[in-house]
Amino acid sequence: MLTSDLPFSKWDNIFKDPLTTAAAIDRLVHHSVILEVNLPSYRLESAKKSKAAVLES
């Protein structure tokens, strides 16, 4: 299982090379089932709360 907050169209920001990005996506989606869940990121919300708590103290 692999999770990401980024759509495939923004993966160039991770790999910096369009060919590497395309190859990685191709390997991942071959014979895969993709489930897209449009929910807020739990980790991002948790990090924001932690940062806010640190700033308040």
BATIDREN-192494 format. One record per residue: residue in three letters; x, z, y of N, C-alpha, C, CB in turn. Coordinates in steps of 0.05 Angstrom, whole numbers, padded with zeros to 5 digits, always signed. Each point is the difference from the previous one (the first is absolute). Glycine has a CB too. Layout:
% BATIDREN-192494
alaXZYXZYXZYXZY
...
This chain:
% BATIDREN-192494
met+00017+00000-00023-00017+00000+00023+00018+00000+00025-00037+00024-00025
leu+00029-00039+00044+00014-00002+00025-00020+00002+00023+00037-00029-00021
thr-00031+00045+00041-00018+00002+00023+00015-00007+00025-00027+00036-00023
ser+00012-00046+00043+00012-00007+00025-00021+00001+00022+00034-00030-00023
asp-00026+00039+00046-00018+00000+00023+00001-00027+00015+00007+00050+00004
leu+00011-00067-00012+00003-00026+00013-00012-00022-00016+00041+00016+00022
pro-00055-00035-00009-00009-00024-00015+00025-00017-00006-00046+00001+00023
phe+00043-00019-00043+00023-00017-00007+00010-00016+00024-00019-00004-00046
ser+00002-00003+00065+00008-00016+00023+00020+00014+00018-00044-00022-00002
lys+00046+00049-00001+00019+00015+00016+00025+00009-00015-00039+00015+00027
trp+00041-00024-00052+00023+00009-00016+00026-00012+00009-00031+00004-00038
asp+00030-00025+00055+00025-00010+00012+00015+00021+00016-00020-00046+00001
asn+00005+00066+00009+00012+00022+00015+00017+00018-00019-00038-00002+00033
ile+00032+00001-00058+00015+00017-00019+00025-00015-00010-00043+00022-00014
phe+00039-00047+00005+00022-00014-00013+00017-00017+00019-00028-00001-00040
lys+00018-00005+00064+00014-00015+00021+00006-00029-00007+00020+00042+00013
asp-00025-00050-00037+00005-00028-00009-00025-00011-00013+00049+00009-00006
pro-00061-00030+00017-00025-00011-00011+00002-00008-00029-00010-00016+00045
leu+00032+00006-00054+00003-00008-00028+00000+00025-00018+00026-00041+00014
thr-00012+00062-00006+00000+00025-00016-00028+00012+00000+00049+00008+00012
thr-00062-00009+00010-00027+00011+00002-00019-00015-00019+00008+00014+00048
ala-00007-00040-00047-00017-00017-00017+00006+00005-00030-00002-00035+00037
ala+00028+00038-00043+00007+00004-00028-00010+00027-00010+00041-00028+00006
ala-00038+00049+00011-00009+00027-00008-00031+00000-00004+00039+00020+00026
ile-00053-00032-00007-00029-00001-00003-00008-00016-00025-00005+00004+00050
asp+00018-00026-00054-00006-00017-00024+00004+00016-00026+00014-00040+00026
arg+00007+00056-00028+00005+00016-00024-00020+00022-00003+00048-00010+00004
leu-00057+00022+00018-00019+00022-00001-00028-00009-00007+00027+00023+00034
val-00036-00046-00024-00027-00008-00004-00005-00016-00026-00005+00000+00050
his+00027-00009-00062-00003-00016-00025-00012+00018-00021+00040-00029+00012
his-00062+00022-00023-00015+00015-00020-00008+00028+00009+00026-00026-00034
ser-00031+00029+00060-00007+00026+00010-00029+00001+00009+00047+00007+00015
val-00057+00017-00012-00026+00004+00012+00005+00014+00027-00024+00003-00046
ile+00014-00015+00067+00004+00012+00026-00026+00013+00009+00035-00035+00012
leu-00032+00060-00005-00023+00015+00010+00006+00007+00030-00011+00020-00046
glu-00006-00031+00063+00004+00006+00029-00020+00022+00008+00015-00048+00009
val-00004+00069+00001-00016+00023+00008+00004+00004+00030+00004+00022-00046
asn-00025-00025+00061+00002+00002+00029-00006+00029+00009-00012-00049+00005
leu+00030+00066-00010-00002+00028+00007+00024+00008+00017-00027+00011-00041
pro+00024+00010+00058+00024+00009+00014+00021+00011-00019-00029+00011+00040
ser+00054-00014-00032+00022+00010-00016+00001+00030+00000+00025-00042+00009
tyr-00026+00054-00032+00001+00030-00002+00028+00009+00010-00033+00000-00038
arg+00054-00013+00030+00027+00008+00008+00004-00002+00030+00017-00014-00045
leu-00028-00008+00057+00003-00004+00029-00015+00022+00015+00005-00050-00007
glu-00029+00056-00001-00016+00021+00013+00014+00027-00003-00042-00026-00008
ser+00052+00031-00015+00014+00026-00005+00025+00002+00017-00017+00000-00047
ala+00032-00022+00050+00024+00000+00016-00007+00005+00030+00023-00031-00033
lys-00045+00018+00042-00008+00004+00028-00008+00029+00005-00016-00047+00001
lys+00002+00060-00020-00008+00027+00003+00024+00019+00000-00044-00011-00023
ser+00063+00005+00006+00025+00017-00001+00015-00003+00026+00002-00006-00050
lys+00000-00018+00060+00015-00005+00025-00014+00014+00023+00017-00044-00017
ala-00044+00043+00018-00015+00013+00021+00004+00030-00002-00034-00037+00000
ala+00034+00048-00024+00004+00029-00003+00028+00009+00010-00031-00001-00039
val+00051-00015+00034+00027+00006+00009+00002-00001+00030+00019-00018-00043
leu-00032-00002+00055+00000-00003+00029-00015+00023+00014+00003-00049-00006
glu-00024+00059-00007-00015+00021+00012+00014+00028-00001-00041-00026-00013
ser+00059+00029-00006+00014+00026-00003+00025+00002+00017-00019+00003-00045
